[in-house]
Amino acid sequence: MKYKYKGVIFDLDGTLVDTLEDIAASMNRALEMKGFPPHPAGAYMEKVGWGIKQLALLSLPEDVQKDRGKADELAVQLSSESASYYAGNPVKLSKIYPGIEEVLSFLRQKKIKLSVLTNKPDPVAQKVIKALFPPGSFDIIRGEIMGGSRKPDPQCVWDILVELDLNPADTIFIGDSEIDMETAVNAGCFPLGADWGYRSREILLEGGAKKIISKPEELLEFFI
């Protein structure tokens, strides 16, 4: 494949790092403090990706969710408690997916511009990357900032592209969810699905993925 891409934007959770166990631990702790039942870690696979308040809302029992006013109030409380705990314990159980480090090393050698875009709060995103990856692994790490845009709003992608002097057509956006694929499509980047994460291939395709890969090293085919 002829090289043409100059940059890659990575989603974080479910793409670079398996963070599900830590996310589950923090939200389950918050749920139990409010007297609600916890969920198995696997149950969070379809709940993550939209930000912590939506995660909290989806984690409430279905009968509670039906009372939207009460559910919204509880979601704010749960998200605050969960976020506070998670901020201090973001990588107790999280692990980089096999093959990711080698892929990043190859792309750095190729002078490809690399960034991370996540709906995880920015301070926590910075902490996760700092704890698990060597310094300089990414040119930009961007999480959710209060008042700023968030996926699937393309503005958060365009802000990164401006900083890195890239065009959407020059850039691959790789992620494991429909949110990531919608973001890539909205921004005009190449939407590349990662099926080792938290969503199915069907969901990725419905979200707009133009190609789906099953191993991180398959990303390198775009640069060889």
Buried (B, 14 or more C-beta within 10 A) or exposed (E): EEEEBBBBBBBBBBBBBBBBBBBBBBBBBBBEEEEBEBBEBEBBBEBBBBBBBBBBBBBBEEEBBEEEEEBBEBBEBBBBBBBEBBEEEBBEBBEBBEBBBEBBEBBBEEEBBBBBBBBBBBBBBBBBBEEBBEEEBBBBBBBBEEEEBBBBBBEBBBBBBEEBEBEBEBBBBBBBBBBBBBBBBBBBBBBBBBBBBBBBEEBBBEBBBEBBBEBBBBBBEBBE
